Amino acid sequence: MITYYSEPLVVERAKDLCLYDTEGREYLDFFGGILTVIAGHCNDRITEAMVEQARTLQHVSTLFPTIPQVELAEKLAAITPGRLQKSFFTNSGTEANETAILMARAYTGRHEVVALRHAYSGRSTLAMSLTANYAWRVGGSGLSGVAHAHNAYCYRCPFEKTYPDCNLICARDIEEMIRTATSGQLAAFIAEPIQGVGGFLTPPREYFSIVAEIIRKYGGVFISDEVQTGFGRTGGKWFGIEHWGVQPDIITAAKGLANGAPIGATIATPEIADSLKGLTISTFGGNAVSTRTAKATIDYIESENLVENARIVGEYLRDRLEGLQDKHSMIGEVRGMGLMQGMELVRDRKTKEPAVEETKRLMDLARNNGLIIGKGGLYSNVLRISPALTCRRSDVDNAIGLLDRSFSQLR
Ligand SMILES: Cc1ncc(COP(=O)(O)O)c(C=O)c1O
């Protein structure tokens, strides 16, 4: 295992936005166990549903439909965009993505997949092959039939252009990539609307509509990996892809879906879902406790209007982070949407040399000051800030104060 910090933090208990270590020290949690605790730690209503289900029925496998499973599938069909109507449940984001690629291959009868550079898709061999960050492709994984296109990393544009004069060359380049690096016969394209592990890389608003048109021209289905961006995280919409005006054919979800209970979901159009024929099961997939917890999580997000809260408090967070950027020259860029905000740290704003060691030290300083945030990016120099959607302005004020102090101590 890898763990954060020079000395691992052993967490004993948690409530709402607070973590407590084994010595009883309190931390403000602005990472939520990697964007997973979306409705606050040990949320009372969600926990009640979970416990009640644990007393009623825990497990029968996907060989038996259960009421929690069906109710969750119906809820997902209602909140996902377009004609995404059928769900298959697994245990993780990795499996959700595996299932999506499997379905796309069954539906198209083709094999080749296009993914994006800087992507993170999980830790199976296929998911690591879709992943495009060398540090996360352990064991030399690299299956055939996967090609990687340019993403929109405007801060470090691979074409050294500037938006909008660039005319979205990164998106348009995908056509040449398909023609040169694949057979032109695509099964699928898979992408995160905002790349999470990649460092909260947020594309310009036209990027995905240009890409989707090219992908569909070559017969691929569009898979939106919403493992990090799902369920209101990006503010104002249930799913990240909805901001970009593209209708996906498949959505994959995990992390925030059940507020920390293990689950993965692949939600597809009926014709894609039904194309997968033959024997397939997931022993723990659709587990009654996980699916009931997931439904309770979505209900909670809905009843507390958290998708909108993520937009409003997210804008406030963004504003305050930009205030920090004015004060601390190490913050090269602030980017993201809603309650998914990142800060790329550089040694020099002109050369943009990644501040790798400084990011590590800042993580330790923030922890010592009582604030938990995440880290990411190809160079491990991006701070990932993503509290539960229950976050209030006063929590943001507290976090900004702790971050400000940490940056000042870094000098
Ligand atoms: C965008 C994305 N997809 C897939 C995964 C894999 O999910 P899991 O770790 O649940 O297998 C992750 C995990 O971080 C992720 O961020």
PDBQT file of the ligand as one rigid body, heavy atoms in Angstrom, charges set to zero:
ROOT
HETATM    1  C1  LIG A 501     -12.102   8.347 -12.670  1.00  0.00    +0.000 C 
HETATM    2  C2  LIG A 501     -11.871   7.039 -11.985  1.00  0.00    +0.000 A 
HETATM    3  N1  LIG A 501     -12.263   5.901 -12.594  1.00  0.00    +0.000 NA
HETATM    4  C3  LIG A 501     -12.081   4.703 -12.010  1.00  0.00    +0.000 A 
HETATM    5  C4  LIG A 501     -11.477   4.593 -10.781  1.00  0.00    +0.000 A 
HETATM    6  C5  LIG A 501     -11.278   3.250 -10.148  1.00  0.00    +0.000 C 
HETATM    7  O1  LIG A 501     -12.146   3.120  -9.069  1.00  0.00    +0.000 OA
HETATM    8  P1  LIG A 501     -11.857   2.034  -7.922  1.00  0.00    +0.000 P 
HETATM    9  O2  LIG A 501     -10.660   2.503  -7.162  1.00  0.00    +0.000 OA
HETATM   10  O3  LIG A 501     -13.136   2.055  -7.119  1.00  0.00    +0.000 OA
HETATM   11  O4  LIG A 501     -11.651   0.737  -8.589  1.00  0.00    +0.000 OA
HETATM   12  C6  LIG A 501     -11.062   5.745 -10.115  1.00  0.00    +0.000 A 
HETATM   13  C7  LIG A 501     -10.401   5.662  -8.794  1.00  0.00    +0.000 C 
HETATM   14  O5  LIG A 501      -9.797   6.588  -8.314  1.00  0.00    +0.000 OA
HETATM   15  C8  LIG A 501     -11.252   6.996 -10.735  1.00  0.00    +0.000 A 
HETATM   16  O6  LIG A 501     -10.852   8.139 -10.162  1.00  0.00    +0.000 OA
ENDROOT
TORSDOF 0
